[in-house]
Amino acid sequence: MSDGLKIATIGGGSSYTPELIEGFINRISTLPVSDIYLVDIEEGKEKLEIVAGLAERMVKRAGVNIKIHPTLNRREAIEGADFVTTQFRVGLLDARARDERIPLKYGCIGQETTGAGGFAKALRTIPVILDICRDIEELSPDAWLINFTNPSGIITETVLKHTKVKCIGLCNVPITMRYGIADVLGVEADRIYIEYVGLNHLVWGRRVYLDGKDITEMLIEGIANRDLSEFPYEKEFLKSLKMIPCPYHRYYYNTDEMLKEELEAAEGEGTRAEVVKKIEKDLFEKYKDTNLDVKPEELSKRGGAHYSEAACMLIESIYTDKKDIQPVNTLNNGAISDLPDNVVIETNCVIDSQGAHPINIGHIPQEIRGLIQVVKAYEELTIEAGVYGDYDRALQALAIHPLVKSAKKARMILEDILKENRDYLPQFVERLS
């Protein structure tokens, strides 16, 4: 092993991996990565080999001295790692498709990271992330875990509450919001600063600044009077909110319309998971091309835009003790007065070698306080259900989620989730036996 940084990427056979490789290549002068271990499971071996081949060609083309190590041996990858990144999907896309279809059966939103679908994904993911963390505690206790695995806020909070691992959660939604606003305004993204407040996939831009000047009201007025697919809300609603919603707010603010769209899609081209399966199949055919040595443009359709920028920027800032400001998922620690200190929020933080330090927010606006608090309570219950296999907590989590809103539906959805995922839920083994 060389003197450079060792990165272990769990879920290395993901179609997103070329994004990450590109990010490390672009930052090689400030982030001296020497070894990247791409880890996957036996079922993902073929994809892992294809992705590793492309990664090696990308590194060679760039002329950088980074060695790519594809492996099915997770412990080998984690041992001595400086940073561990997680981007895995337990049960693969078939499980995601079930997550999306089960709630639809009962007239509820079927989405992979929020509502009942996100709940199912969390239950499958929690035992695996805890297992990974046991390896990190043993083999690289000083490593930073950079979690991209969804639902990112729930998984990050699980790690911080139930392990000793240093962990920061990431999502590309905040950075995508910044680029989207820059695009609307026709300016460079680095001129935009957004004051983020909320949770993962439930984050608002409370204030927006252009070159240091507060343009929130002007921006909302402009957005409200334009027909923009990124902001599919009535103008009266947007103006009364006085904040910029994130893409996932469509499920909460436009529930009926989104449910109708999902039901029609499920009957037609398929759920998002089924569409993504086709996109991934086409992507991996491209990745196989031995002449391809750059990240293909088609990857942006997969939904991972700006993934490498967010992940590599965070790793670089920790490594170089940069003390810049980035939106991440980390412990509240009093930043939001209306939430417990030990829960994870998504907000702007100062990033240095000691991790993420949230910038104080104080009380959150009344317009969003209730929604944040109930979704956070759902997340806390989901974590307890996922860690301990607690059926009662699981049922209560689903029953209070705004996208379920029915105790009876919650019970039926939960029974289906447990039955359909029995192979991935060791914590519920007694219930399922």
C-alpha positions in Angstrom: 0.0 0.0 0.0 1.3 3.5 -0.9 1.3 6.5 1.4 -1.8 8.0 -0.3 -5.4 7.7 0.9 -7.3 4.4 0.9 -11.0 4.6 0.0 -13.4 1.7 0.4 -16.6 2.0 -1.5 -19.3 -0.4 -0.4 -21.6 -1.0 -3.3 -18.8 -0.5 -5.7 -20.7 -2.2 -8.6 -23.2 0.6 -8.6 -23.9 2.5 -11.8 -23.0 5.7 -9.7 -19.4 4.6 -9.2 -18.0 6.4 -12.3 -19.3 9.7 -10.8 -17.2 9.0 -7.7 -14.1 8.0 -9.7 -14.4 11.2 -11.7 -14.6 13.2 -8.5 -11.4 11.7 -7.1 -9.6 12.2 -10.4 -10.5 15.9 -10.5 -9.3 16.4 -7.0 -6.1 14.5 -7.1 -3.9 17.6 -6.4 -5.6 18.2 -3.1 -6.9 14.7 -2.3 -4.0 12.2 -2.8 -6.1 9.1 -3.3 -3.9 6.1 -4.1 -6.2 3.1 -3.7 -9.9 2.7 -4.3 -11.4 -0.6 -3.2 -14.8 -1.3 -4.9 -16.7 -3.8 -2.8 -19.8 -5.7 -3.7 -21.6 -9.0 -3.0 -21.6 -12.2 -5.1 -24.8 -11.2 -6.9 -23.2 -8.0 -8.0 -19.9 -9.5 -9.2 -20.5 -9.0 -12.9 -21.5 -5.4 -12.5 -18.5 -4.9 -10.2 -16.1 -6.2 -12.8 -17.7 -4.0 -15.5 -17.5 -0.8 -13.3 -14.0 -1.6 -12.2 -12.9 -1.9 -15.8 -14.3 1.5 -16.7 -12.8 3.0 -13.5 -9.4 1.7 -14.5 -9.7 3.1 -18.0 -10.8 6.5 -16.5 -7.8 6.6 -14.2 -5.4 5.6 -17.0 -6.8 8.3 -19.4 -6.4 10.9 -16.6 -2.8 9.8 -16.0 -3.3 9.7 -12.3 -1.7 7.1 -10.0 -4.8 5.6 -8.5 -5.1 1.8 -8.2 -8.6 0.3 -8.5 -9.2 -2.9 -6.5 -12.5 -4.7 -7.2 -13.3 -7.2 -4.4 -16.0 -9.3 -2.7 -14.0 -9.2 0.5 -15.4 -6.3 2.5 -13.1 -6.7 5.4 -10.0 -6.5 3.2 -11.4 -3.3 1.7 -12.2 -1.7 5.1 -9.0 -2.6 6.9 -6.8 0.5 7.1 -9.2 2.7 5.0 -9.2 6.4 5.6 -12.7 6.9 4.2 -15.5 4.4 3.7 -18.3 5.4 1.4 -21.6 3.5 1.3 -23.9 3.4 -1.7 -25.5 0.0 -1.6 -29.0 -1.3 -2.1 -30.1 -4.3 -0.1 -32.3 -6.5 -2.3 -31.2 -4.7 -5.5 -33.7 -3.0 -7.8 -36.2 -5.9 -7.5 -36.7 -5.0 -3.8 -37.1 -1.3 -4.7 -39.9 -2.2 -7.2 -41.7 -4.1 -4.4 -41.2 -1.1 -2.1 -42.9 1.1 -4.7 -45.8 -1.3 -5.5 -46.8 -2.4 -2.0 -48.1 1.0 -0.8 -49.8 1.6 -4.2 -51.9 -1.5 -3.5 -53.5 0.4 -0.6 -53.8 3.8 -2.2 -50.6 5.2 -0.7 -47.5 6.9 -2.3 -44.9 4.3 -3.3 -41.5 5.9 -3.3 -38.1 4.4 -2.5 -36.9 6.8 0.2 -40.0 8.4 1.8 -43.2 7.0 3.1 -43.9 3.3 3.3 -41.4 2.5 0.5 -38.6 4.3 2.3 -39.6 2.6 5.5 -39.2 -0.9 3.9 -35.8 0.1 2.5 -34.7 1.3 5.9 -35.6 -2.0 7.6 -33.6 -4.0 5.1 -30.6 -1.6 5.2 -30.2 -1.1 9.0 -28.9 -4.7 9.8 -26.4 -4.4 6.9 -25.1 -0.9 7.9 -24.6 -2.0 11.5 -22.7 -5.0 10.3 -20.4 -2.8 8.1 -19.9 -0.5 11.1 -18.7 -3.4 13.2 -16.0 -4.0 10.6 -15.1 -0.4 10.6 -14.9 -0.3 14.5 -12.6 -3.3 14.4 -10.5 -2.7 11.2 -10.3 1.1 10.7 -11.7 2.9 13.8 -10.3 6.3 12.7 -12.0 6.1 9.3 -14.8 8.4 8.3 -18.0 6.8 7.0 -19.6 8.9 4.2 -23.1 7.5 3.8 -25.0 7.9 0.6 -27.2 4.9 1.1 -30.8 5.9 1.3 -32.8 6.8 3.2 -29.7 8.7 4.1 -30.9 10.6 7.1 -32.3 7.4 8.8 -29.2 5.3 8.0 -26.9 8.1 9.2 -28.8 8.5 12.5 -28.8 4.7 13.0 -25.0 4.7 12.7 -24.5 7.7 15.1 -26.9 6.3 17.7 -25.9 2.7 17.7 -22.2 2.6 16.8 -18.9 4.4 17.5 -18.2 5.1 13.8 -17.6 8.7 12.7 -20.3 9.2 10.1 -21.7 12.0 7.9 -24.6 11.5 5.6 -24.9 12.9 2.1 -27.6 13.5 -0.4 -27.5 15.2 -3.8 -30.8 17.0 -3.3 -29.3 20.2 -1.7 -26.6 20.6 -4.3 -29.1 19.9 -7.1 -31.4 22.6 -5.6 -28.5 25.0 -5.8 -27.7 24.2 -9.4 -31.4 24.3 -10.3 -31.8 27.8 -8.9 -28.7 28.9 -10.6 -30.1 27.6 -13.9 -33.4 29.5 -13.3 -31.5 32.7 -12.7 -28.9 32.1 -15.5 -25.9 32.4 -13.1 -23.0 30.2 -12.0 -23.9 27.9 -9.1 -21.0 29.1 -7.0 -22.7 32.5 -6.7 -25.7 31.0 -5.0 -25.9 30.3 -1.3 -28.9 28.5 0.2 -29.8 28.4 3.9 -31.0 24.8 4.2 -33.3 23.7 7.0 -34.9 20.3 7.5 -34.3 16.6 7.1 -33.0 14.4 4.4 -35.5 14.5 1.5 -37.5 17.0 3.5 -35.3 20.1 3.3 -36.3 23.6 2.5 -34.3 26.6 1.3 -35.2 29.1 4.0 -33.2 31.9 2.4 -31.4 32.1 -0.9 -28.5 34.5 -1.6 -27.0 35.7 -4.8 -23.5 37.2 -4.4 -24.4 37.6 -0.7 -27.6 39.5 -1.3 -30.9 37.9 -0.1 -33.0 37.3 -3.2 -35.6 34.9 -1.6 -38.7 37.0 -2.2 -37.7 37.9 -5.7 -36.9 34.3 -6.5 -40.2 33.0 -5.2 -42.1 35.7 -7.0 -40.3 34.7 -10.2 -40.8 31.0 -9.8 -44.4 31.4 -8.8 -45.1 33.2 -12.1 -43.4 30.7 -14.3 -44.4 27.2 -15.3 -41.4 25.2 -14.0 -41.4 21.4 -13.7 -39.0 21.6 -10.7 -41.6 23.7 -8.8 -45.1 22.2 -9.6 -47.0 24.2 -7.1 -49.8 26.8 -7.2 -48.3 30.3 -7.0 -50.4 31.2 -4.0 -49.0 28.3 -2.1 -45.4 29.1 -3.0 -45.8 32.7 -2.0 -47.4 31.8 1.3 -44.7 29.3 2.1 -42.0 31.9 1.7 -39.3 29.2 1.2 -38.0 27.0 -1.6 -39.3 23.4 -1.4 -37.1 20.4 -2.5 -38.2 17.9 -5.2 -39.5 15.4 -2.6 -42.0 17.9 -1.2 -44.2 17.1 -4.2 -45.2 13.9 -2.3 -46.4 15.9 0.7 -47.8 19.0 -0.9 -49.2 17.4 -4.1 -50.0 13.9 -2.7 -53.2 13.3 -4.8 -51.5 14.3 -8.1 -48.4 12.2 -7.3 -50.4 9.2 -6.3 -52.3 9.4 -9.6 -49.1 9.7 -11.6 -47.6 6.7 -9.8 -50.6 4.5 -10.3 -50.7 5.4 -14.0 -47.0 4.7 -14.3 -47.3 1.4 -12.5 -50.0 0.3 -15.0 -47.9 1.6 -18.0 -44.2 1.8 -18.2 -43.7 0.6 -14.7 -42.6 2.1 -11.4 -39.5 4.2 -11.2 -37.5 1.1 -10.2 -38.6 -0.7 -13.3 -37.7 2.2 -15.5 -34.3 2.5 -13.7 -33.7 -1.2 -14.4 -33.8 -0.4 -18.2 -31.6 2.7 -17.8 -29.1 0.6 -15.8 -29.1 -2.2 -18.4 -28.3 0.4 -21.1 -25.6 2.0 -18.9 -23.8 -1.2 -18.2 -23.8 -2.0 -21.9 -22.0 1.3 -22.4 -19.7 0.6 -19.4 -18.6 -2.6 -21.1 -17.2 -0.7 -24.1 -13.4 -1.0 -23.8 -13.1 2.2 -25.7 -15.1 4.1 -23.1 -12.7 5.9 -20.6 -14.9 8.8 -19.3 -18.1 9.0 -17.4 -21.0 8.7 -20.0 -23.5 11.5 -20.3 -26.4 9.0 -19.9 -25.5 8.6 -16.2 -27.3 11.8 -15.5 -30.6 10.1 -16.3 -30.0 7.6 -13.5 -30.6 10.4 -10.9 -27.1 10.8 -9.5 -26.3 14.2 -10.8 -23.6 16.0 -8.7 -23.1 12.9 -6.5 -19.3 12.9 -7.0 -19.2 16.7 -6.3 -21.0 16.3 -3.0 -19.1 13.3 -1.9 -15.6 14.3 -2.9 -16.0 17.9 -1.8 -16.9 16.6 1.7 -14.0 14.1 1.8 -11.6 16.8 0.6 -12.8 19.3 3.3 -12.3 16.7 6.1 -8.9 15.7 4.8 -7.6 19.3 4.3 -9.4 20.7 7.4 -10.9 23.2 5.0 -13.6 24.8 7.3 -15.9 25.5 4.4 -19.7 25.3 4.5 -21.6 22.3 3.0 -25.1 20.9 3.4 -24.9 17.4 5.0 -26.7 15.1 7.4 -25.4 15.2 10.9 -26.5 15.3 14.5 -28.7 18.3 15.4 -26.8 19.2 18.6 -29.1 22.1 19.3 -29.0 23.6 15.8 -32.8 23.3 15.4 -34.4 24.2 18.8 -37.6 22.3 17.9 -35.9 18.8 17.6 -34.0 16.6 20.0 -30.2 17.1 20.1 -29.5 13.4 19.2 -31.4 13.2 15.9 -29.9 13.8 12.4 -30.9 16.8 10.4 -29.9 18.1 7.0 -28.5 21.6 7.1 -25.4 23.7 6.3 -22.4 22.8 8.4 -18.8 23.9 8.8 -16.7 21.0 7.6 -13.2 20.4 9.1 -11.0 17.5 10.1 -13.3 16.9 13.1 -16.3 16.5 11.0 -19.5 18.5 10.5 -20.6 21.4 12.7 -24.2 22.5 12.1 -24.8 26.2 11.8 -27.3 27.4 14.4 -30.9 27.7 13.0 -32.9 28.3 16.1 -36.7 27.8 15.9 -38.0 26.7 12.5 -40.9 28.5 10.8 -44.4 27.4 11.8 -45.2 26.6 8.2 -42.8 23.6 8.3 -42.4 22.8 12.0 -45.2 20.3 12.3 -44.2 18.4 9.2 -40.6 18.2 10.2 -41.4 17.0 13.7 -43.8 14.3 12.6 -41.5 12.9 10.0 -38.6 13.0 12.5 -40.7 11.0 15.0 -41.4 8.5 12.2 -37.7 8.3 11.5 -36.9 7.7 15.2 -39.5 4.9 15.4 -38.3 3.4 12.2 -34.7 3.2 13.5 -35.9 1.5 16.7 -38.0 -1.0 14.7 -35.0 -1.6 12.3 -32.4 -2.1 15.0 -34.5 -4.2 17.4 -37.1 -5.9 15.2 -39.8 -4.1 17.1 -43.2 -4.7 15.4 -45.0 -2.2 17.6 -42.5 0.6 16.7 -42.8 -0.4 13.1 -46.5 -0.1 13.1 -46.5 3.2 14.9 -43.9 4.6 12.5 -46.1 3.8 9.4 -49.3 4.9 11.1 -48.0 8.5 11.8 -46.3 9.0 8.5 -48.1 11.7 6.5 -48.1 9.6 3.3 -49.9 6.7 5.0 -52.2 8.4 7.5 -54.2 5.3 8.4 -53.6 2.8 11.1 -55.4 0.1 9.2 -53.5 0.7 6.0 -50.3 0.9 8.1 -50.9 -2.6 9.5 -51.7 -4.1 6.0 -48.6 -2.4 4.4 -46.4 -3.6 7.3 -47.6 -7.2 7.0 -46.8 -7.1 3.2 -43.4 -5.5 3.8 -42.4 -8.2 6.3 -43.7 -11.0 4.1 -42.1 -9.7 0.9 -38.7 -9.0 2.6 -38.4 -11.9 5.0 -35.0 -12.9 3.5 -33.6 -9.4 4.4 -35.0 -8.9 7.8 -33.1 -11.0 10.4 -34.2 -8.7 13.2 -37.8 -9.8 12.6 -37.0 -13.5 12.5 -39.2 -14.4 15.5 -42.1 -12.6 14.0 -41.6 -14.2 10.6 -41.0 -17.8 11.8 
